[in-house]
Amino acid sequence: MHELSIAEAIVRIADAHAAGRRVMCVEVAIGHLRQVVPSALEFAFELVAVGTAVEGAELDVVTVPAEGRCRACATVTVLDGFPLHCAACGGLDLQLLRGEELRVESLELDETTMEGVGSGD
Ligand SMILES: [Zn+2]
């Protein structure tokens, strides 16, 4: 299950940064191209969080749209499905600008909020 390994990465990062404090909420940015099912991720997150500082925390998933720049005509297209192609010329040779994120954006701890926690990669 794809979402389970992502949930494990999120919990590992959040638990490490919590440094013993209780985590109330974890905000994650996930690129569209990761093809994560949010409900499946939330379910996996709850399971994986048991026994860590993250147990019982809310998971706030922000989906990042995929964007690519066409190498033929330089148009930037928001990509919402496969195959990825340019909206202007139909070209398939795109440079991916975003959409593959897997990042913990912020943690809400029981006393303070930490921003810019770092990358999940
Ligand atoms: Zn194009």
Residues whose N, C-alpha, C, O or C-beta is under 5 A from the ligand:
A	BS01	ZN	C70 A72 C73 A74 T75 C86 A88 C89 G90 G91
